[in-house]
Amino acid sequence: MSMQSLVNGERDIDFSALVIVRLRCFLLLDTAAYMFVRHSTPSQVALTT
């Protein structure tokens, strides 16, 4: 089941967020975040520190 199908399904979930973190070179992190909202297209979210 995909993230978008979770929010468009019958479970009454209005939104979901997917955060991906990858360790690179022992100290560097690659990050990405996506927001899935019911009846909308997924969008990338900016992560701040």
Residue pairs with C-beta under 8 A, 6 or more apart in sequence:
1 9
3 16
3 18
3 34
3 36
3 42
4 36
4 42
6 13
6 16
6 36
7 13
7 14
7 15
7 16
7 36
7 37
7 38
8 38
8 39
13 38
14 37
14 38
15 35
15 36
15 37
15 38
16 35
16 36
17 33
17 34
17 35
17 36
17 45
18 33
18 34
18 36
19 31
19 32
19 33
19 47
20 30
20 31
20 32
20 33
21 29
21 30
21 31
22 29
22 30
22 31
23 29
24 30
31 47
32 44
32 47
33 44
33 45
33 46
33 47
34 42
34 43
34 44
34 45
35 42
35 43
35 44
35 45
36 42
37 43
